[in-house]
């Protein structure tokens, strides 16, 4: 299997909510996004699937060394080889890739966050930094696209936290800020045990409102001049926003079976964003809502 087949297969196997966004891209962009996604998946799995703390740290350090080779040497890993091909075509920032590794490493260093201000750097590193890589592949002309990518990344990660709150707590990680847990009288043990109470619903409503604010900030920052170029990012955002709304429609009953959008809904969102981008192409001055 060559490097291209490796990253493509890894992306398909992951059943990512973003897969349909990737399919809509031209081939060169799609292959570059696959490379970035494969890198993210591999470094994330190095921590999530690993058991030995020292080995996990060594694996992340090996990836820092691989990133150095990506930008000035001969990478060894198939995903890093594809990443090197991608950076020859697109200005994917090295700093953002290193931020992603630093974000994953935070899961080895801490299991809880006192305030949202404490949590923000984690969300930025594991999600916004990915967005900053992606927009360099999608292309943009207005620098506000970077603000859009950062805020959308935060919104997506907050949605992930809502959906996976029980699984994370069972793994010993609580991303809901500790001050919010105290405010609503919910404990980490309640999350792990799946105690669905009125206090839990109030807590989750508070968290969802924060996610909504970041979606709104992202869409307010989306430059009209780049709405067509960034349609794949919009597919990601609209897909996760629909996931947030699905969680809210269930009154935050996220315990048990993982909340997910059916494939037909994800395809519908992808097609809608793609068609809107095509429509905008023929009607300058219009903008995705």
Backbone as CSV, one residue per row, in Angstrom:
resi,resn,N_x,N_y,N_z,CA_x,CA_y,CA_z,C_x,C_y,C_z
1,UNK,0.854,-1.196,0.000,0.000,0.000,0.000,0.889,1.245,0.000
2,UNK,0.658,2.181,-0.945,1.459,3.392,-0.944,0.909,4.408,0.055
3,UNK,1.642,5.526,0.206,1.271,6.512,1.223,-0.112,7.098,0.966
4,UNK,-0.423,7.328,-0.320,-1.735,7.887,-0.656,-2.876,6.959,-0.281
5,UNK,-2.710,5.679,-0.578,-3.733,4.696,-0.224,-3.884,4.584,1.287
6,UNK,-2.759,4.703,2.006,-2.787,4.597,3.458,-3.661,5.693,4.077
7,UNK,-3.413,6.956,3.688,-4.162,8.051,4.322,-5.612,8.054,3.870
8,UNK,-5.869,7.681,2.610,-7.245,7.633,2.126,-8.040,6.567,2.868
9,UNK,-7.430,5.407,3.035,-8.103,4.307,3.718,-8.355,4.637,5.189
10,UNK,-7.361,5.285,5.822,-7.504,5.677,7.223,-8.675,6.638,7.387
11,UNK,-8.806,7.587,6.479,-9.893,8.568,6.554,-11.243,7.894,6.369
12,UNK,-11.330,6.978,5.398,-12.592,6.290,5.161,-12.995,5.421,6.354
13,UNK,-12.021,4.743,6.942,-12.312,3.841,8.055,-12.769,4.589,9.301
14,UNK,-12.377,5.848,9.413,-12.684,6.599,10.628,-14.156,6.970,10.734
15,UNK,-14.902,6.885,9.618,-16.315,7.272,9.594,-16.507,8.702,10.092
16,UNK,-15.559,9.570,9.744,-15.617,10.955,10.198,-16.852,11.674,9.678
17,UNK,-17.386,12.573,10.531,-18.487,13.429,10.091,-18.034,14.354,8.963
18,UNK,-16.715,14.505,8.812,-16.181,15.400,7.799,-16.000,14.722,6.438
19,UNK,-16.202,13.426,6.373,-15.869,12.692,5.151,-16.596,13.248,3.931
20,UNK,-17.875,13.601,4.104,-18.638,14.099,2.960,-18.184,15.496,2.551
21,UNK,-17.624,16.254,3.488,-17.042,17.546,3.134,-15.810,17.336,2.266
22,UNK,-15.020,16.317,2.602,-13.813,16.034,1.830,-14.151,15.590,0.402
23,UNK,-15.218,14.797,0.258,-15.574,14.260,-1.051,-15.893,15.348,-2.061
24,UNK,-16.351,16.495,-1.576,-16.774,17.577,-2.463,-15.600,18.392,-2.995
25,UNK,-14.401,18.130,-2.500,-13.246,18.936,-2.887,-12.614,18.436,-4.185
26,UNK,-11.975,19.333,-4.941,-11.149,18.887,-6.065,-10.052,17.947,-5.568
27,UNK,-9.540,17.123,-6.457,-8.650,16.039,-6.045,-7.432,16.509,-5.256
28,UNK,-6.719,17.543,-5.722,-5.499,17.973,-5.026,-5.805,18.439,-3.609
29,UNK,-6.890,19.188,-3.467,-7.285,19.640,-2.135,-7.716,18.463,-1.266
30,UNK,-8.463,17.543,-1.856,-8.943,16.381,-1.099,-7.771,15.557,-0.575
31,UNK,-6.777,15.328,-1.406,-5.636,14.535,-0.985,-4.854,15.227,0.128
32,UNK,-4.741,16.549,0.041,-4.045,17.303,1.089,-4.816,17.248,2.402
33,UNK,-6.137,17.377,2.317,-6.966,17.289,3.528,-6.874,15.892,4.137
34,UNK,-6.880,14.869,3.297,-6.718,13.501,3.795,-5.406,13.383,4.588
35,UNK,-4.352,14.003,4.082,-3.052,13.924,4.751,-3.097,14.596,6.120
36,UNK,-3.722,15.781,6.187,-3.845,16.482,7.465,-4.705,15.664,8.424
37,UNK,-5.816,15.141,7.913,-6.715,14.370,8.768,-6.024,13.111,9.293
38,UNK,-5.279,12.417,8.439,-4.578,11.202,8.861,-3.576,11.523,9.962
39,UNK,-2.852,12.623,9.799,-1.905,13.057,10.834,-2.636,13.281,12.163
40,UNK,-3.757,14.004,12.116,-4.525,14.283,13.335,-5.014,12.992,13.996
41,UNK,-5.527,12.071,13.174,-6.057,10.807,13.680,-4.955,9.987,14.352
42,UNK,-3.785,9.951,13.725,-2.694,9.119,14.245,-2.162,9.663,15.563
43,UNK,-1.936,10.976,15.649,-1.394,11.517,16.900,-2.441,11.451,18.014
44,UNK,-3.716,11.609,17.658,-4.781,11.484,18.657,-4.844,10.049,19.191
45,UNK,-4.765,9.082,18.288,-4.806,7.675,18.702,-3.587,7.295,19.542
46,UNK,-2.467,7.972,19.304,-1.259,7.664,20.082,-1.513,7.866,21.569
47,UNK,-2.392,8.825,21.894,-2.735,9.075,23.299,-3.971,8.287,23.707
48,UNK,-5.013,8.322,22.875,-6.277,7.685,23.251,-6.175,6.170,23.353
49,UNK,-5.373,5.560,22.489,-5.299,4.101,22.462,-4.083,3.564,23.212
50,UNK,-3.185,4.456,23.592,-1.991,4.019,24.307,-2.277,3.797,25.782
51,UNK,-1.396,3.075,26.445,-1.568,2.792,27.871,-0.349,3.220,28.687
52,UNK,0.813,3.221,28.058,2.046,3.564,28.748,2.354,5.044,28.546
53,UNK,2.346,5.808,29.639,2.504,7.260,29.546,3.826,7.668,28.883
54,UNK,4.897,6.999,29.253,6.199,7.336,28.670,6.229,7.050,27.168
55,UNK,5.661,5.913,26.775,5.638,5.554,25.356,4.760,6.531,24.570
56,UNK,3.665,6.963,25.184,2.803,7.947,24.521,3.572,9.238,24.268
57,UNK,4.309,9.694,25.266,5.096,10.918,25.099,6.176,10.747,24.028
58,UNK,6.809,9.565,24.024,7.833,9.299,23.015,7.238,9.300,21.613
59,UNK,6.032,8.742,21.483,5.379,8.711,20.171,5.076,10.126,19.682
60,UNK,4.609,10.988,20.573,4.339,12.377,20.181,5.636,13.089,19.818
61,UNK,6.716,12.804,20.557,8.002,13.403,20.213,8.486,12.904,18.858
62,UNK,8.233,11.631,18.561,8.602,11.110,17.237,7.855,11.871,16.142
63,UNK,6.596,12.235,16.429,5.839,12.987,15.430,6.327,14.428,15.300
64,UNK,6.830,15.001,16.375,7.452,16.331,16.244,8.673,16.236,15.319
65,UNK,9.422,15.163,15.485,10.593,14.963,14.635,10.173,14.699,13.183
66,UNK,9.057,13.972,13.013,8.548,13.731,11.661,8.119,15.038,10.998
67,UNK,7.483,15.926,11.763,7.070,17.215,11.208,8.296,18.016,10.774
68,UNK,9.372,17.941,11.549,10.614,18.611,11.140,11.102,18.051,9.807
69,UNK,10.997,16.723,9.633,11.414,16.120,8.361,10.449,16.482,7.232
70,UNK,9.163,16.618,7.559,8.175,17.016,6.543,8.587,18.342,5.912
71,UNK,9.089,19.267,6.733,9.432,20.604,6.241,10.890,20.738,5.818
72,UNK,11.677,19.685,6.027,13.070,19.819,5.617,13.842,18.527,5.706
73,UNK,13.322,17.472,5.095,14.015,16.198,5.159,13.235,15.112,4.454
74,UNK,13.409,13.888,4.937,12.749,12.733,4.339,11.909,12.056,5.417
75,UNK,10.590,12.281,5.414,9.728,11.665,6.435,9.698,10.147,6.289
76,UNK,9.446,9.468,7.409,9.445,8.011,7.417,8.038,7.428,7.352
77,UNK,7.095,8.045,8.046,5.733,7.508,8.143,4.953,7.837,6.870
78,UNK,4.115,6.892,6.368,3.332,7.163,5.151,2.483,8.435,5.243
79,UNK,1.886,8.693,6.400,1.067,9.900,6.550,1.936,11.151,6.477
80,UNK,3.128,11.084,7.045,4.045,12.224,6.988,4.537,12.442,5.549
81,UNK,4.720,11.361,4.806,5.128,11.486,3.404,4.060,12.213,2.589
82,UNK,2.795,11.875,2.851,1.701,12.553,2.147,1.587,14.004,2.613
83,UNK,1.860,14.239,3.873,1.824,15.602,4.394,2.894,16.451,3.702
84,UNK,4.059,15.864,3.473,5.111,16.595,2.777,4.680,16.950,1.357
85,UNK,4.019,16.035,0.678,3.502,16.343,-0.657,2.489,17.478,-0.587
86,UNK,1.656,17.482,0.457,0.635,18.521,0.596,1.260,19.897,0.803
87,UNK,2.311,19.981,1.627,2.882,21.305,1.907,3.664,21.845,0.710
88,UNK,3.975,20.981,-0.246,4.616,21.472,-1.469,3.621,22.202,-2.361
89,UNK,2.341,21.959,-2.128,1.291,22.596,-2.923,0.553,23.678,-2.143
90,UNK,0.389,23.476,-0.845,-0.400,24.398,-0.022,0.436,24.865,1.186
91,UNK,0.278,26.133,1.576,1.083,26.675,2.687,0.558,26.283,4.071
92,UNK,0.522,24.987,4.327,0.049,24.491,5.622,1.067,24.900,6.690
93,UNK,0.628,25.638,7.712,1.601,26.163,8.690,2.152,25.090,9.619
94,UNK,3.464,25.046,9.685,4.137,24.097,10.578,3.718,24.323,12.036
95,UNK,3.576,25.598,12.412,3.214,25.919,13.798,1.872,25.297,14.169
96,UNK,0.924,25.281,13.236,-0.397,24.716,13.530,-0.305,23.201,13.742
97,UNK,0.523,22.518,12.952,0.689,21.071,13.127,1.313,20.760,14.484
98,UNK,2.251,21.584,14.903,2.874,21.380,16.219,1.889,21.701,17.344
99,UNK,1.009,22.671,17.116,-0.032,22.974,18.104,-0.959,21.777,18.294
100,UNK,-1.269,21.081,17.195,-2.135,19.898,17.286,-1.488,18.841,18.178
101,UNK,-0.198,18.605,17.991,0.512,17.648,18.845,0.484,18.114,20.300
102,UNK,0.702,19.412,20.516,0.688,19.954,21.885,-0.684,19.787,22.521
103,UNK,-1.735,19.939,21.727,-3.085,19.767,22.257,-3.348,18.339,22.675
104,UNK,-2.955,17.392,21.844,-3.121,15.974,22.179,-2.329,15.638,23.440
105,UNK,-1.139,16.236,23.557,-0.281,15.965,24.717,-0.905,16.477,26.012
106,UNK,-1.766,17.488,25.919,-2.423,18.013,27.120,-3.249,16.936,27.812
107,UNK,-3.749,15.962,27.043,-4.518,14.871,27.654,-3.650,13.985,28.548
108,UNK,-2.337,14.070,28.365,-1.429,13.309,29.234,-1.066,14.099,30.486
109,UNK,-1.318,15.397,30.440,-0.855,16.276,31.515,-1.950,16.670,32.499
110,UNK,-3.189,16.730,32.027,-4.267,17.136,32.923,-5.565,16.456,32.535
111,UNK,-6.430,16.263,33.528,-7.686,15.552,33.285,-8.897,16.435,33.520
112,UNK,-8.671,17.697,33.910,-9.793,18.596,34.192,-9.330,20.038,34.016
113,UNK,-10.302,20.927,33.833,-10.043,22.345,33.615,-10.946,23.153,34.535
114,UNK,-10.365,24.080,35.254,-11.136,24.836,36.237,-12.148,25.775,35.576
115,UNK,-11.717,26.510,34.558,-12.589,27.490,33.912,-12.564,27.287,32.400
116,UNK,-13.472,27.956,31.706,-13.448,27.887,30.243,-12.176,28.528,29.699
117,UNK,-11.695,29.579,30.353,-10.437,30.196,29.922,-9.297,29.189,29.969
118,UNK,-9.345,28.284,30.947,-8.321,27.229,31.029,-8.503,26.204,29.917
119,UNK,-9.767,25.932,29.571,-10.068,24.932,28.540,-9.774,25.452,27.137
120,UNK,-9.897,26.752,26.934,-9.796,27.334,25.586,-8.516,26.920,24.848
121,UNK,-7.329,26.990,25.474,-6.123,26.593,24.732,-6.177,25.157,24.217
122,UNK,-6.792,24.268,24.998,-6.935,22.886,24.543,-7.806,22.829,23.287
123,UNK,-8.955,23.502,23.330,-9.856,23.513,22.171,-9.168,24.125,20.953
124,UNK,-8.415,25.191,21.194,-7.699,25.843,20.092,-6.716,24.874,19.447
125,UNK,-5.974,24.165,20.268,-4.930,23.298,19.727,-5.481,22.088,18.993
126,UNK,-6.509,21.444,19.556,-6.992,20.204,18.938,-8.031,20.451,17.841
127,UNK,-8.560,21.670,17.737,-9.603,21.920,16.735,-9.320,23.154,15.881
128,UNK,-9.095,24.302,16.507,-8.851,25.518,15.718,-7.582,25.405,14.882
129,UNK,-6.544,24.792,15.450,-5.303,24.631,14.692,-5.519,23.765,13.455
130,UNK,-6.402,22.779,13.567,-6.761,21.953,12.403,-7.436,22.835,11.353
131,UNK,-8.350,23.696,11.805,-9.016,24.611,10.889,-8.044,25.540,10.181
132,UNK,-7.022,25.996,10.899,-6.028,26.880,10.288,-5.215,26.147,9.218
133,UNK,-5.022,24.840,9.390,-4.384,24.040,8.330,-5.328,23.922,7.124
134,UNK,-6.601,23.640,7.419,-7.569,23.384,6.350,-7.798,24.599,5.458
135,UNK,-7.894,25.800,6.055,-8.201,26.963,5.213,-7.053,27.295,4.263
136,UNK,-5.839,26.884,4.620,-4.726,27.096,3.685,-4.870,26.182,2.472
137,UNK,-5.540,25.064,2.653,-5.802,24.147,1.539,-7.013,24.623,0.737
138,UNK,-8.048,25.068,1.433,-9.248,25.559,0.741,-8.951,26.842,-0.035
139,UNK,-8.118,27.702,0.559,-7.797,28.994,-0.038,-8.702,30.096,0.497
140,UNK,-8.142,31.291,0.616,-8.920,32.450,1.049,-8.146,33.707,0.677
141,UNK,-8.861,34.822,0.622,-8.216,36.106,0.312,-8.343,37.102,1.452
142,UNK,-9.356,36.927,2.299,-9.600,37.838,3.407,-9.018,37.231,4.680
143,UNK,-8.113,37.937,5.375,-7.497,37.374,6.584,-8.497,37.046,7.692
144,UNK,-9.724,37.582,7.606,-10.743,37.226,8.599,-11.102,35.743,8.528
145,UNK,-10.719,35.089,7.438,-10.955,33.644,7.330,-10.262,32.901,8.468
146,UNK,-9.139,33.447,8.949,-8.448,32.790,10.065,-9.261,32.907,11.351
147,UNK,-9.897,34.054,11.557,-10.782,34.220,12.718,-11.959,33.241,12.631
148,UNK,-12.497,33.120,11.409,-13.587,32.164,11.171,-13.145,30.746,11.528
149,UNK,-11.953,30.356,11.087,-11.451,29.000,11.336,-11.257,28.752,12.830
150,UNK,-10.732,29.741,13.530,-10.489,29.583,14.969,-11.804,29.434,15.727
151,UNK,-12.763,30.331,15.463,-14.033,30.272,16.194,-14.834,29.025,15.838
152,UNK,-14.793,28.629,14.568,-15.513,27.416,14.184,-14.893,26.195,14.856
153,UNK,-13.579,26.179,14.951,-12.910,25.066,15.627,-13.338,24.954,17.081
154,UNK,-13.425,26.079,17.765,-13.865,26.063,19.164,-15.292,25.518,19.244
155,UNK,-16.164,25.974,18.349,-17.563,25.522,18.343,-17.648,24.017,18.134
156,UNK,-16.862,23.498,17.192,-16.887,22.067,16.909,-16.399,21.262,18.112
157,UNK,-15.335,21.748,18.761,-14.806,21.003,19.897,-15.766,21.043,21.086
158,UNK,-16.443,22.152,21.286,-17.433,22.229,22.365,-18.592,21.267,22.100
159,UNK,-18.948,21.118,20.826,-19.996,20.149,20.472,-19.530,18.730,20.762
160,UNK,-18.282,18.443,20.425,-17.709,17.125,20.748,-17.765,16.845,22.245
161,UNK,-17.428,17.852,23.044,-17.413,17.685,24.497,-18.807,17.351,25.007
162,UNK,-19.826,18.020,24.473,-21.208,17.742,24.868,-21.590,16.300,24.537
163,UNK,-21.263,15.879,23.322,-21.652,14.550,22.866,-20.948,13.445,23.650
164,UNK,-19.675,13.652,23.974,-18.847,12.584,24.537,-18.621,12.732,26.035
165,UNK,-19.471,13.494,26.700,-19.219,13.830,28.099,-19.107,12.585,28.989
166,UNK,-19.925,11.565,28.736,-19.846,10.365,29.569,-18.608,9.536,29.243
167,UNK,-18.354,9.303,27.969,-17.190,8.504,27.573,-15.902,9.146,28.070
168,UNK,-15.808,10.465,27.967,-14.612,11.157,28.444,-14.456,10.999,29.954
169,UNK,-15.570,11.166,30.684,-15.504,11.048,32.147,-15.088,9.640,32.558
170,UNK,-15.588,8.640,31.850,-15.197,7.255,32.159,-13.721,6.999,31.869
171,UNK,-13.180,7.786,30.916,-11.751,7.659,30.604,-10.900,8.518,31.541
172,UNK,-11.570,9.184,32.485,-10.840,9.990,33.458,-10.584,11.416,33.026
173,UNK,-11.293,11.873,31.981,-11.105,13.243,31.487,-12.428,13.995,31.551
174,UNK,-12.403,15.159,32.153,-13.607,15.986,32.241,-13.292,17.342,31.619
175,UNK,-13.875,17.571,30.451,-13.613,18.827,29.743,-14.614,19.922,30.120
176,UNK,-15.742,19.545,30.700,-16.670,20.561,31.192,-15.972,21.284,32.336
177,UNK,-15.882,22.621,32.288,-15.159,23.347,33.346,-15.672,23.018,34.753
178,UNK,-14.727,22.880,35.668,-15.067,22.521,37.041,-15.981,23.555,37.692
179,UNK,-15.770,24.838,37.385,-16.626,25.862,37.982,-18.071,25.730,37.500
180,UNK,-18.267,25.222,36.276,-19.622,25.000,35.771,-20.265,23.799,36.455
181,UNK,-19.472,22.761,36.682,-19.994,21.600,37.412,-20.484,22.025,38.805
182,UNK,-19.676,22.830,39.478,-20.073,23.280,40.818,-21.313,24.171,40.755
183,UNK,-21.364,25.029,39.744,-22.502,25.943,39.609,-23.830,25.185,39.551
184,UNK,-23.819,24.038,38.870,-25.067,23.297,38.679,-25.166,22.049,39.560
185,UNK,-24.193,21.856,40.432,-24.270,20.741,41.369,-24.140,19.380,40.725
186,UNK,-23.269,19.278,39.703,-23.023,18.005,39.015,-21.568,17.616,39.255
187,UNK,-21.315,16.342,39.465,-19.950,15.870,39.704,-19.437,15.057,38.518
188,UNK,-18.134,14.861,38.502,-17.523,14.005,37.481,-18.076,12.592,37.577
189,UNK,-18.351,12.151,38.805,-18.921,10.814,39.004,-20.322,10.729,38.398
190,UNK,-21.087,11.814,38.487,-22.418,11.845,37.860,-22.298,11.660,36.350
191,UNK,-21.309,12.320,35.752,-21.121,12.219,34.303,-20.741,10.789,33.910
192,UNK,-19.803,10.214,34.641,-19.345,8.865,34.316,-20.459,7.840,34.502
193,UNK,-21.286,8.037,35.524,-22.370,7.097,35.813,-23.590,7.323,34.924
194,UNK,-23.620,8.450,34.203,-24.762,8.731,33.327,-26.013,9.109,34.094
195,UNK,-25.852,9.917,35.137,-27.017,10.338,35.937,-27.722,11.494,35.229
196,UNK,-28.855,11.180,34.635,-29.614,12.177,33.865,-30.607,12.852,34.800
197,UNK,-30.281,14.048,35.223,-31.079,14.784,36.198,-31.386,16.181,35.675
198,UNK,-32.342,16.884,36.294,-32.592,18.278,35.895,-31.340,19.147,35.999
199,UNK,-30.495,18.883,37.002,-29.267,19.672,37.150,-28.308,19.410,35.979
200,UNK,-28.259,18.157,35.537,-27.424,17.835,34.382,-27.926,18.559,33.141
201,UNK,-29.246,18.592,32.930,-29.829,19.281,31.771,-29.496,20.773,31.820
202,UNK,-29.554,21.370,33.000,-29.214,22.788,33.140,-27.738,23.026,32.813
203,UNK,-26.886,22.125,33.296,-25.454,22.223,33.000,-25.207,22.162,31.502
204,UNK,-25.841,21.197,30.846,-25.624,21.012,29.414,-26.222,22.162,28.606
205,UNK,-27.323,22.716,29.068,-27.909,23.880,28.397,-26.932,25.044,28.428
206,UNK,-26.267,25.210,29.550,-25.261,26.262,29.707,-24.084,26.038,28.747
207,UNK,-23.635,24.792,28.656,-22.521,24.467,27.752,-22.921,24.664,26.289
208,UNK,-24.157,24.259,25.948,-24.628,24.396,24.568,-24.723,25.857,24.163
209,UNK,-25.130,26.715,25.098,-25.231,28.144,24.797,-23.856,28.705,24.430
210,UNK,-22.810,28.226,25.101,-21.454,28.668,24.771,-21.079,28.215,23.360
211,UNK,-21.417,26.975,23.023,-21.135,26.479,21.671,-21.870,27.321,20.632
212,UNK,-23.137,27.635,20.892,-23.907,28.470,19.969,-23.209,29.808,19.738
213,UNK,-22.677,30.398,20.791,-22.010,31.696,20.645,-20.814,31.589,19.711
214,UNK,-20.091,30.492,19.777,-18.924,30.344,18.895,-19.331,30.051,17.452
215,UNK,-20.412,29.306,17.250,-20.916,29.153,15.871,-21.309,30.514,15.318
216,UNK,-22.006,31.303,16.115,-22.446,32.629,15.657,-21.249,33.525,15.346
217,UNK,-20.226,33.482,16.203,-19.022,34.278,15.960,-18.335,33.844,14.675
218,UNK,-18.284,32.532,14.460,-17.639,32.023,13.239,-18.378,32.508,12.006
219,UNK,-19.690,32.359,11.990,-20.444,32.743,10.798,-20.448,34.249,10.583
220,UNK,-20.345,35.013,11.674,-20.238,36.472,11.529,-18.889,36.851,10.922
221,UNK,-17.855,36.029,11.176,-16.520,36.319,10.662,-16.282,35.779,9.261
222,UNK,-17.150,34.890,8.787,-16.950,34.274,7.461,-16.935,35.363,6.395
223,UNK,-15.795,35.574,5.734,-15.732,36.655,4.743,-16.588,36.335,3.515
224,UNK,-17.371,37.308,3.077,-18.212,37.104,1.895,-17.368,36.721,0.686
225,UNK,-16.176,37.296,0.593,-15.308,37.033,-0.558,-14.813,35.601,-0.592
226,UNK,-14.837,34.925,0.553,-14.303,33.566,0.638,-15.363,32.501,0.866
227,UNK,-16.641,32.886,0.852,-17.706,31.926,1.139,-17.658,30.736,0.177
228,UNK,-17.340,30.996,-1.083,-17.284,29.894,-2.061,-16.086,28.996,-1.807
229,UNK,-14.945,29.595,-1.527,-13.736,28.799,-1.303,-13.850,27.933,-0.049
230,UNK,-14.564,28.429,0.925,-14.613,27.760,2.224,-15.852,26.881,2.390
231,UNK,-16.444,26.463,1.280,-17.687,25.681,1.392,-17.463,24.366,2.142
232,UNK,-16.287,23.761,2.012,-16.034,22.499,2.718,-15.974,22.732,4.233
233,UNK,-15.411,23.879,4.636,-15.420,24.223,6.055,-16.853,24.426,6.535
234,UNK,-17.680,25.015,5.669,-19.075,25.220,6.025,-19.816,23.881,6.165
235,UNK,-19.454,22.907,5.350,-20.059,21.573,5.506,-19.728,21.030,6.898
236,UNK,-18.460,21.176,7.300,-18.061,20.721,8.634,-18.863,21.455,9.709
237,UNK,-18.923,22.777,9.588,-19.623,23.574,10.592,-21.104,23.262,10.652
238,UNK,-21.745,23.186,9.483,-23.189,22.936,9.460,-23.513,21.521,9.946
239,UNK,-22.615,20.577,9.677,-22.826,19.204,10.146,-22.780,19.154,11.672
240,UNK,-21.785,19.793,12.231,-21.665,19.775,13.687,-22.729,20.633,14.361
241,UNK,-23.158,21.700,13.703,-24.250,22.499,14.260,-25.534,21.667,14.294
242,UNK,-25.759,20.870,13.240,-26.920,19.975,13.222,-26.803,18.927,14.327
243,UNK,-25.573,18.467,14.603,-25.362,17.517,15.698,-25.707,18.170,17.036
244,UNK,-25.285,19.411,17.211,-25.625,20.139,18.435,-27.136,20.256,18.593
245,UNK,-27.819,20.587,17.503,-29.275,20.704,17.571,-29.931,19.355,17.876
246,UNK,-29.346,18.282,17.369,-29.882,16.941,17.664,-29.728,16.611,19.145
247,UNK,-28.584,17.009,19.723,-28.363,16.793,21.155,-29.387,17.592,21.964
248,UNK,-29.627,18.814,21.545,-30.604,19.657,22.238,-32.010,19.090,22.102
249,UNK,-32.333,18.556,20.927,-33.668,17.987,20.701,-33.918,16.788,21.612
250,UNK,-32.849,16.103,22.021,-32.970,14.966,22.944,-32.923,15.411,24.406
251,UNK,-32.959,16.723,24.611,-32.845,17.285,25.963,-31.568,16.784,26.641
252,UNK,-30.497,16.692,25.809,-29.164,16.360,26.303,-29.050,14.948,26.872
253,UNK,-29.925,14.054,26.414,-29.803,12.658,26.803,-28.703,12.030,25.934
254,UNK,-27.475,12.200,26.386,-26.311,11.727,25.626,-25.706,10.475,26.257
255,UNK,-26.345,9.961,27.285,-25.833,8.762,27.938,-26.272,7.517,27.157
256,UNK,-25.409,6.539,27.125,-25.735,5.325,26.382,-25.233,5.429,24.954
257,UNK,-26.124,5.242,24.004,-25.740,5.254,22.593,-25.259,6.640,22.170
258,UNK,-24.153,6.664,21.442,-23.557,7.933,21.005,-24.479,8.636,20.005
259,UNK,-24.721,9.919,20.239,-25.567,10.689,19.324,-24.812,10.901,18.017
260,UNK,-25.466,10.619,16.897,-24.845,10.792,15.580,-25.911,11.156,14.568
261,UNK,-25.517,11.884,13.552,-26.432,12.198,12.462,-26.445,11.037,11.484
262,UNK,-27.610,10.658,10.978,-27.643,9.601,9.958,-26.933,10.062,8.690
263,UNK,-26.445,9.101,7.929,-25.671,9.427,6.725,-26.463,10.309,5.762
264,UNK,-27.771,10.034,5.605,-28.547,10.830,4.648,-28.572,12.301,5.056
265,UNK,-28.557,12.584,6.383,-28.571,13.966,6.858,-27.234,14.635,6.575
266,UNK,-26.140,13.908,6.782,-24.817,14.472,6.507,-24.640,14.730,5.012
267,UNK,-25.157,13.810,4.187,-25.077,13.992,2.734,-25.909,15.206,2.310
268,UNK,-27.089,15.336,2.905,-27.965,16.467,2.587,-27.300,17.797,2.913
269,UNK,-26.648,17.867,4.074,-25.956,19.100,4.466,-24.815,19.395,3.498
270,UNK,-24.045,18.363,3.152,-22.925,18.543,2.235,-23.403,19.046,0.876
271,UNK,-24.457,18.436,0.345,-24.981,18.855,-0.952,-25.524,20.282,-0.907
272,UNK,-26.194,20.610,0.179,-26.757,21.949,0.325,-25.658,23.002,0.318
273,UNK,-24.576,22.764,1.075,-23.465,23.714,1.115,-22.755,23.799,-0.235
274,UNK,-22.596,22.662,-0.888,-21.931,22.635,-2.193,-22.752,23.388,-3.233
275,UNK,-24.060,23.148,-3.243,-24.920,23.830,-4.206,-24.968,25.325,-3.931
276,UNK,-24.968,25.707,-2.657,-24.970,27.125,-2.322,-23.691,27.776,-2.839
277,UNK,-22.572,27.056,-2.699,-21.303,27.590,-3.195,-21.341,27.743,-4.708
278,UNK,-21.923,26.777,-5.403,-22.068,26.866,-6.862,-22.961,28.039,-7.241
279,UNK,-24.042,28.210,-6.498,-24.972,29.309,-6.773,-24.288,30.651,-6.562
280,UNK,-23.552,30.759,-5.460,-22.840,32.003,-5.173,-21.817,32.317,-6.247
281,UNK,-21.246,31.253,-6.843,-20.233,31.458,-7.880,-20.816,32.243,-9.051
282,UNK,-22.092,31.998,-9.301,-22.723,32.695,-10.418,-23.400,33.983,-10.007
283,UNK,-23.385,34.277,-8.706,-24.061,35.482,-8.204,-23.158,36.192,-7.211
284,UNK,-22.171,36.953,-7.729,-21.234,37.648,-6.844,-21.998,38.528,-5.856
285,UNK,-21.423,38.567,-4.643,-22.032,39.417,-3.631,-22.941,38.660,-2.689
286,UNK,-23.337,37.433,-3.077,-24.156,36.646,-2.162,-23.243,35.973,-1.148
287,UNK,-23.858,35.445,-0.128,-23.048,34.882,0.963,-23.814,33.767,1.661
288,UNK,-23.075,32.749,2.069,-23.706,31.670,2.823,-24.197,32.209,4.145
289,UNK,-25.397,31.790,4.601,-25.916,32.304,5.857,-25.115,31.768,7.026
